[in-house]
Amino acid sequence: MSFIEINHVSKSFKGITIFENLNFTVEKGKIYGIIGHNGSGKSVLFKLICGFIFPESGKIIVDGEELGTNKRFPNSFGIIIDRPGYIAGKTGFENLKALAMIENKISNDKIKQTMEMVGLQPEAKQKVKNYSLGMKQKLAIAQAIMEDQQTLILDEPFNALDIDSVGNIRQLLQGFREEGRTIILTSHNQDDINLLCDEVYRINNYRLEKVK
């Protein structure tokens, strides 16, 4: 049973074709890897799946509902696309708390627990403007998982992480798959793709070709 369906989707920017008659299906409970050179359209694909942008033609259906008709954004998606923006003068916890208040579904304890899971100290007074790139990446991962989002769309989630942190996040993602969550990710590191992904697709000639 397909959870995400991309049917005959075409998308271009400023006259440059990104996708043409693209078809892609995603099943629940698997990890999918998307590979391709810089500028090939990985981030565009993720934005289409998340309802941030719409195709010129074709349909994107998530859990039986077409995006852009009655539904703008899919439910329970945790997302890292590009580099998330944060309030520089607030701590990591304060930033995540502000995001959590949008839907008000989780407690302070849940936020702190998630920060610890990714390797951040929730009680630290350090402002995000003084975070290293690796710490900012962990904060991005924390916001994508803290509400137990059932679908994770992760564009380069391992960027700037040290070896120990990479191993920790890989274990987290493998655990989420065992829980039945669905994950679509990109990585420039082939080891991440090989170790984590059940299926791998390469962007080629404006479409996705399966390579694993």
DOROVEX-390857 format. One line per 5 residues: number of its first residue (from 1); for each residue x, y, z of N, C-alpha, C. Coordinates in Angstrom, 1 decimal. Atoms other than C-alpha are relative to their C-alpha. Layout:
N
NUM = X/Y/Z/X/Y/Z/X/Y/Z  ...
***
This chain:
212
1 = 0.8/-1.2/0.0/0.0/0.0/0.0/0.9/1.2/0.0  -0.8/-1.2/0.1/1.6/3.3/-1.1/-0.5/1.1/1.0  0.3/-1.1/-1.0/1.8/6.0/1.6/0.2/1.4/-0.7  -0.2/-1.2/0.8/3.2/8.7/-0.7/0.1/-0.4/-1.5  0.0/0.2/1.5/2.5/8.8/-4.5/0.3/1.3/-0.7
6 = -0.2/-1.1/0.9/4.0/11.1/-7.0/-0.3/-0.5/-1.4  0.5/0.5/1.3/2.2/10.7/-10.2/0.1/1.1/-1.1  -0.2/-0.8/1.2/3.4/12.3/-13.5/0.2/1.4/0.3  -0.3/-1.3/-0.4/4.8/15.3/-11.8/1.1/0.7/-0.8  -1.0/-0.9/0.7/6.6/18.1/-13.7/0.2/1.3/0.8
11 = -0.3/-1.3/-0.7/8.4/21.1/-12.1/1.2/0.7/-0.7  -1.2/-0.7/0.5/10.6/23.8/-13.5/0.1/1.3/0.8  -0.2/-1.3/-0.6/12.1/27.0/-12.2/0.7/0.9/-1.0  -0.5/-1.0/0.9/12.7/30.1/-14.4/0.4/-0.7/-1.3  -0.2/0.6/1.3/12.5/28.0/-17.5/0.9/-1.2/0.0
16 = -0.9/1.2/-0.1/14.8/25.2/-16.2/-0.7/-1.1/0.5  0.7/1.2/-0.4/13.3/21.8/-16.0/0.7/-0.7/1.2  -0.5/0.7/-1.2/13.8/20.1/-12.6/-0.5/-1.5/-0.1  0.6/1.4/0.1/11.4/17.1/-13.0/-1.0/0.0/-1.2  0.9/0.2/1.2/9.5/15.8/-16.0/-0.7/-1.3/0.1
21 = 0.7/1.2/-0.1/6.8/13.2/-15.7/0.5/-1.0/1.0  -0.6/0.8/-1.1/8.2/12.0/-12.4/-1.1/-0.9/0.7  0.8/1.0/-0.8/6.7/8.9/-10.7/0.8/-0.6/1.1  -0.8/0.5/-1.1/7.7/7.7/-7.3/-1.0/-0.4/1.1  0.9/0.5/-1.1/6.0/5.7/-4.5/0.8/-0.3/1.2
26 = -0.7/0.2/-1.3/6.9/5.4/-0.9/-1.0/-0.8/0.9  0.8/0.8/-0.9/5.7/2.7/1.5/0.3/0.3/1.4  -0.2/-0.2/-1.4/5.3/3.1/5.2/1.1/-0.9/0.6  -0.9/0.8/-0.7/8.0/1.9/7.5/1.3/-0.4/-0.7  -1.3/0.2/0.7/11.0/2.1/5.1/0.8/1.2/0.0
31 = -0.9/-1.1/0.2/14.0/4.3/4.7/0.4/0.1/-1.4  -0.3/-0.3/1.5/14.5/5.8/1.2/1.1/1.0/-0.1  -1.1/-0.9/0.3/17.7/7.4/0.0/-0.2/0.6/-1.4  0.0/-0.7/1.3/17.7/10.0/-2.7/1.4/0.6/-0.2  -1.3/-0.5/0.3/21.0/10.7/-4.4/0.0/0.8/-1.3
36 = -0.1/-0.8/1.2/22.1/13.1/-7.1/1.0/1.1/0.2  -1.0/-1.1/-0.2/24.7/15.8/-7.8/-0.7/1.3/0.5  0.5/-1.3/-0.5/24.3/19.3/-6.3/-0.8/0.7/-1.1  0.8/-0.6/1.0/21.5/21.1/-8.1/-0.9/-0.9/-0.8  0.8/1.0/0.8/19.8/17.9/-9.4/-1.4/0.1/0.4
41 = 1.4/-0.1/-0.3/16.6/18.6/-7.5/-0.4/-0.7/1.3  0.3/0.8/-1.2/16.8/16.7/-4.2/-0.9/0.9/0.9  0.8/-0.9/-0.9/15.6/19.7/-2.1/-1.4/0.4/-0.6  1.3/-0.3/0.7/12.9/20.5/-4.7/-1.0/-1.2/0.2  0.8/1.2/-0.2/11.6/16.9/-4.5/-0.6/0.0/1.4
46 = 0.5/0.0/-1.4/11.4/17.2/-0.7/-1.0/1.1/0.2  1.0/-1.1/-0.1/9.6/20.6/-0.9/-1.3/-0.4/-0.6  1.2/0.5/0.7/7.1/19.0/-3.3/-0.8/-0.9/0.9  0.6/1.0/-0.9/6.4/16.1/-0.9/-0.6/0.6/1.2  0.4/-0.7/-1.2/6.0/18.5/2.0/-1.1/1.0/-0.2
51 = 1.0/-1.0/0.3/3.6/20.8/0.2/0.5/1.4/0.1  -0.5/-1.4/0.0/5.9/23.8/0.3/-0.1/0.7/-1.3  0.2/-0.5/1.4/5.8/24.1/-3.5/-0.9/-1.0/-0.7  1.0/0.9/0.8/3.4/22.6/-6.1/0.6/-0.2/-1.4  -0.5/0.3/1.4/4.1/20.9/-9.4/-0.9/0.8/-1.0
56 = 0.7/-0.6/1.1/3.1/22.5/-12.7/-1.1/-1.0/-0.6  0.9/1.0/0.4/1.4/19.2/-13.6/0.2/-1.3/0.8  -0.1/1.3/-0.8/0.7/15.8/-11.9/-0.5/0.2/1.4  0.6/0.0/-1.3/-0.4/14.9/-8.5/1.0/-0.5/1.1  -0.7/0.6/-1.1/1.2/14.3/-5.1/-1.0/-0.4/1.1
61 = 1.0/0.6/-0.9/-0.8/12.1/-2.8/0.7/-0.5/1.3  -0.6/0.5/-1.3/0.1/11.6/0.9/-1.1/-0.6/0.8  1.0/0.6/-0.8/-1.9/9.1/2.9/-1.4/0.1/-0.5  1.3/0.0/0.7/-4.7/9.1/0.4/-0.6/1.4/-0.3  0.5/-1.3/0.2/-5.1/12.9/0.2/1.0/0.8/-0.9
66 = -0.9/-0.7/0.9/-3.8/15.0/-2.7/0.3/1.4/0.6  -0.5/-1.3/-0.5/-1.7/18.0/-1.6/-0.4/1.1/-1.0  0.3/-1.2/0.8/-2.9/21.4/-2.8/-1.5/0.1/-0.4  1.5/-0.1/0.3/-6.6/20.6/-3.1/-0.6/0.4/1.4  0.5/-0.4/-1.4/-8.3/20.5/0.4/1.1/0.0/1.0
71 = -1.0/0.2/-0.9/-5.0/19.7/2.0/1.3/0.7/-0.4  -1.2/-0.7/0.4/-1.9/22.0/2.0/1.2/-0.8/0.4  -1.1/0.7/-0.6/0.5/20.2/4.3/-0.4/-1.4/0.5  0.3/1.3/-0.6/0.7/16.5/5.2/0.1/0.0/1.5  0.0/0.1/-1.5/0.2/15.4/8.8/1.2/-0.7/0.5
76 = -1.0/0.7/-0.7/2.9/14.4/11.2/1.3/-0.2/-0.8  -1.2/0.0/0.8/5.9/15.3/9.0/1.1/0.7/0.9  -1.1/-0.7/-0.6/9.3/16.1/10.6/1.0/0.3/-1.1  -0.7/-0.5/1.3/11.4/18.1/8.1/1.3/0.7/0.3  -1.2/-0.8/0.1/14.9/19.3/7.6/0.3/0.2/-1.5
81 = -0.3/-0.3/1.3/15.3/21.1/4.3/0.8/1.3/0.0  -1.0/-1.2/0.0/18.2/23.6/3.6/0.4/0.1/1.5  -0.5/-0.2/-1.4/19.4/25.1/6.9/-1.1/0.7/0.8  1.1/-0.6/-0.7/16.6/25.8/9.4/0.5/1.3/0.7  -0.3/-1.2/-0.7/16.5/29.3/10.9/-0.5/0.0/1.5
86 = 0.3/0.0/-1.5/16.5/29.9/14.7/0.1/1.4/0.5  -0.1/-1.3/-0.7/16.2/32.8/17.1/1.3/0.0/0.7  -1.5/0.1/-0.4/19.9/33.6/17.6/0.2/0.3/1.5  -0.2/-0.4/-1.3/19.5/35.2/21.0/-0.6/-0.9/1.1  0.6/1.0/-0.9/17.7/32.2/22.6/0.7/-1.3/0.1
91 = -0.6/1.3/-0.2/18.9/28.9/23.9/-0.6/-1.0/-0.9  0.6/1.1/0.7/18.3/25.6/22.1/-1.3/-0.4/0.5  1.3/0.4/-0.6/15.6/24.7/24.5/-1.1/1.0/-0.3  1.0/-1.1/0.3/13.9/28.1/24.1/-0.5/0.0/-1.4  0.4/0.1/1.4/13.9/27.7/20.3/-1.0/-1.2/-0.2
96 = 0.8/1.2/0.2/12.4/24.2/20.5/-1.4/0.2/0.7  1.3/-0.3/-0.8/9.8/25.4/23.1/-0.9/0.9/-0.9  0.8/-0.9/0.9/8.7/28.2/20.7/-0.7/-0.8/-1.1  0.6/0.9/1.1/8.2/25.6/17.9/-1.1/-0.9/0.6  1.0/0.9/-0.6/6.4/23.2/20.2/-1.3/0.6/0.4
101 = 1.2/-0.7/-0.4/3.9/25.8/21.3/-1.0/0.2/-1.2  0.9/-0.2/1.2/2.5/26.0/17.7/-1.2/-1.0/0.1  1.1/1.0/-0.1/0.6/22.7/18.2/-0.2/-0.4/1.5  0.2/0.3/-1.5/1.1/22.4/22.0/-0.3/-1.4/0.3  0.3/1.5/-0.2/1.3/18.6/21.8/1.0/-0.6/1.0
106 = -1.0/0.7/-0.8/4.4/17.9/23.9/0.4/0.9/1.2  -0.4/-0.7/-1.3/5.7/18.8/27.4/1.5/0.5/-0.1  -1.4/-0.4/-0.1/9.0/20.5/28.4/0.9/-1.2/0.2  -0.8/1.2/-0.2/10.2/17.1/29.5/0.3/-0.7/-1.3  -0.2/0.6/1.3/9.7/15.7/26.1/1.0/0.7/-0.9
111 = -1.0/-0.8/0.7/11.7/18.5/24.5/1.4/-0.3/0.5  -1.3/0.2/-0.6/14.5/18.0/27.0/0.5/-1.4/-0.3  -0.4/1.4/0.3/14.5/14.2/26.4/0.5/-0.1/-1.4  -0.4/0.0/1.4/14.7/14.8/22.7/1.4/0.6/-0.2  -1.3/-0.7/0.1/17.6/17.2/23.0/1.1/-1.0/0.5
116 = -1.0/0.9/-0.5/19.5/14.6/25.1/0.2/-1.2/-1.0  -0.1/1.1/1.0/18.7/11.9/22.5/1.0/0.4/-1.2  -0.8/-0.4/1.1/20.5/13.9/19.8/1.4/0.5/0.4  -1.3/-0.4/-0.5/23.4/14.9/22.1/0.1/1.5/0.4  0.0/-1.4/-0.5/22.4/18.4/23.3/-0.3/0.1/1.4
121 = 0.3/-0.2/-1.5/22.2/19.7/26.9/-1.1/1.0/0.1  1.2/-0.9/-0.1/18.7/21.1/27.5/0.2/1.1/1.0  -0.1/-1.1/-1.0/19.7/23.1/30.5/1.1/1.0/-0.3  -1.1/-0.9/0.4/22.7/24.8/28.8/-0.6/1.4/-0.3  0.5/-1.4/0.2/22.4/28.6/28.8/0.6/0.6/-1.3
126 = -0.6/-0.5/1.3/24.4/28.9/25.5/-1.0/0.4/-1.0  0.9/-0.4/1.0/22.6/30.9/22.9/0.3/-0.7/-1.3  -0.2/0.7/1.3/22.1/29.4/19.4/1.0/0.7/-0.8  -0.9/-0.7/0.8/24.1/32.2/17.9/1.5/-0.4/0.3  -1.3/0.4/-0.4/27.1/30.7/19.7/0.2/-1.5/-0.3
131 = -0.1/1.4/0.3/26.4/27.1/18.6/0.9/-0.3/-1.2  -0.8/0.5/1.1/28.8/25.2/16.4/-1.0/-0.5/-1.1  0.9/0.6/1.1/27.5/23.9/13.0/-0.6/-1.3/0.4  0.5/1.3/-0.4/27.2/20.4/14.5/-1.1/0.1/1.0  1.1/-0.2/-1.0/25.1/21.7/17.4/-1.2/0.5/-0.7
136 = 1.2/-0.5/0.8/22.8/23.6/15.0/-0.6/-1.2/-0.7  0.6/1.1/0.7/22.4/20.4/13.1/-0.7/-1.0/0.9  0.7/0.8/-1.0/21.5/18.4/16.2/-1.3/0.7/0.4  1.3/-0.7/-0.3/18.9/21.1/17.0/-1.0/-0.1/-1.1  0.9/0.3/1.1/17.5/20.7/13.5/-0.6/-1.4/0.1
141 = 0.5/1.4/-0.1/17.2/17.0/14.0/-1.0/-0.1/1.2  0.9/0.1/-1.1/15.6/17.5/17.4/-1.4/0.6/-0.3  1.3/-0.6/0.3/12.8/19.8/16.0/-0.7/-1.0/-1.0  0.6/0.9/0.9/12.2/17.2/13.3/-0.6/-1.3/0.6  0.4/1.3/-0.7/11.6/14.3/15.8/-0.7/0.2/1.3
146 = 0.4/-0.2/-1.3/10.5/15.9/19.0/-1.5/-0.3/0.3  1.5/0.2/-0.2/6.7/15.5/18.4/-0.4/-1.4/-0.6  0.2/1.4/0.5/7.1/11.8/17.3/-0.6/0.0/-1.4  0.5/0.0/1.4/6.5/12.7/13.7/0.2/-1.3/-0.7  0.0/1.3/0.5/5.7/9.6/11.8/0.7/-0.1/-1.4
151 = -0.7/-0.1/1.2/7.3/10.7/8.5/1.1/1.0/0.1  -1.1/-0.9/-0.1/10.8/12.2/8.4/0.6/0.3/-1.4  -0.5/-0.4/1.2/12.0/14.2/5.4/1.3/0.8/0.3  -1.2/-0.5/-0.5/15.7/14.8/6.0/1.0/0.3/-1.1  -0.9/-0.4/1.0/17.9/16.7/3.6/1.4/0.2/0.7
156 = -1.4/0.0/-0.6/21.6/16.0/4.6/-0.1/0.1/1.5  0.1/-0.1/-1.5/20.8/15.2/8.3/1.4/-0.2/0.7  -1.3/0.3/-0.7/24.5/14.2/9.0/1.0/1.1/-0.2  -0.9/-1.1/0.3/26.0/17.5/7.8/0.6/0.5/1.3  -0.8/-0.6/-1.1/28.7/18.8/10.2/0.0/-0.8/1.3
161 = 0.0/0.8/-1.2/28.2/16.0/12.7/1.4/-0.8/0.1  -1.2/0.8/-0.2/31.3/14.3/14.3/-0.4/-1.5/-0.1  0.2/1.5/0.2/31.8/10.5/14.0/-0.9/-0.6/1.0  0.8/0.6/-1.0/30.2/9.7/17.3/-1.5/0.4/-0.2  1.3/-0.5/0.2/27.2/11.9/16.6/-0.7/-0.7/-1.3
166 = 0.6/0.7/1.2/26.7/10.3/13.1/-0.5/-1.4/0.4  0.4/1.3/-0.4/26.6/6.9/14.7/-1.2/0.0/0.9  1.2/-0.2/-0.9/24.1/8.1/17.3/-1.3/0.2/-0.8  1.1/-0.4/0.8/21.8/9.6/14.7/-0.4/-1.2/-0.9  0.4/1.2/0.8/22.0/6.5/12.5/-0.8/-1.0/0.8
171 = 0.8/0.9/-0.8/20.9/4.4/15.4/-1.4/0.5/0.3  1.4/-0.5/-0.2/18.0/6.7/16.1/-0.9/-0.3/-1.2  0.8/0.2/1.2/16.8/6.5/12.5/-0.3/-1.5/-0.2  0.3/1.5/0.1/17.1/2.7/12.5/-1.1/-0.4/1.0  1.0/0.3/-1.0/15.1/2.6/15.7/-1.4/0.5/-0.5
176 = 1.3/-0.5/0.5/12.4/4.8/14.1/-0.6/-0.9/-1.1  0.6/0.9/1.1/12.1/2.5/11.1/-0.6/-1.2/0.7  0.6/1.1/-0.7/11.6/-0.4/13.5/-1.3/0.3/0.7  1.3/-0.4/-0.6/8.8/1.5/15.1/-1.1/0.2/-1.1  0.9/-0.2/1.1/7.2/1.8/11.6/-0.1/1.4/-0.6
181 = 0.0/-1.4/0.6/8.1/5.4/10.8/0.6/-0.1/-1.4  -0.4/-0.1/1.4/8.8/6.4/7.2/1.1/1.1/-0.1  -1.1/-1.0/0.0/12.1/8.2/6.4/0.4/0.1/-1.5  -0.6/-0.3/1.3/13.3/9.9/3.1/1.1/0.9/0.3  -1.2/-0.8/-0.3/16.8/11.2/3.3/1.0/0.2/-1.2
186 = -1.1/-0.1/0.9/19.7/12.5/1.3/1.3/0.0/0.8  -1.3/-0.2/-0.7/23.4/12.3/2.2/1.1/-0.1/-1.1  -1.2/0.0/0.9/26.7/13.0/0.4/0.9/-1.2/0.4  -0.8/1.1/-0.4/28.2/10.1/2.4/-0.7/-1.3/-0.4  0.6/1.3/0.5/27.6/6.8/0.6/-0.2/-1.0/1.1
191 = 0.2/1.0/-1.1/28.0/4.9/3.9/-1.3/0.2/0.7  1.3/-0.2/-0.6/24.9/6.6/5.3/-1.1/-0.6/-0.8  1.0/0.5/1.0/23.0/5.6/2.2/0.0/-1.6/0.1  -0.1/1.5/0.1/24.3/2.0/2.2/-0.5/-0.6/1.3  0.3/0.6/-1.3/23.8/1.4/6.0/-1.5/0.1/0.3
196 = 1.3/-0.4/-0.5/20.4/3.0/6.4/-1.2/-0.4/-1.0  1.2/-0.1/0.9/18.3/2.8/3.2/-0.4/-1.4/-0.5  0.6/1.2/0.6/16.0/0.0/2.1/-0.1/0.1/-1.5  0.1/-0.3/1.4/15.6/1.6/-1.3/0.8/1.3/-0.3  -0.7/-1.2/0.4/17.8/4.1/-3.1/-0.3/0.4/-1.4
201 = 0.4/-0.5/1.3/16.9/6.3/-6.0/1.0/1.2/-0.4  -0.9/-1.1/0.5/19.1/8.6/-8.2/-0.8/0.9/-0.9  0.6/-0.9/0.9/17.8/11.7/-9.8/0.8/0.1/-1.3  -0.6/0.1/1.3/18.6/11.3/-13.5/-1.0/0.3/-1.1  0.8/-0.4/1.1/17.2/12.9/-16.6/-1.4/0.4/0.4
206 = 1.2/-0.6/-0.5/14.5/14.8/-14.6/-1.0/-1.1/0.7  0.8/1.0/-0.7/13.2/11.5/-13.0/0.8/-0.7/1.0  -0.7/0.8/-1.0/14.1/9.0/-10.3/0.2/-1.4/-0.6  -0.3/1.4/0.4/15.8/5.8/-11.2/0.5/-0.8/1.2  -0.3/0.8/-1.1/16.0/3.0/-8.7/1.4/-0.6/-0.2
211 = -1.4/0.6/0.1/19.6/1.9/-7.9/0.2/-1.0/1.1  -0.1/1.1/-1.0/18.9/-0.3/-4.9/-1.5/-0.3/0.5
***
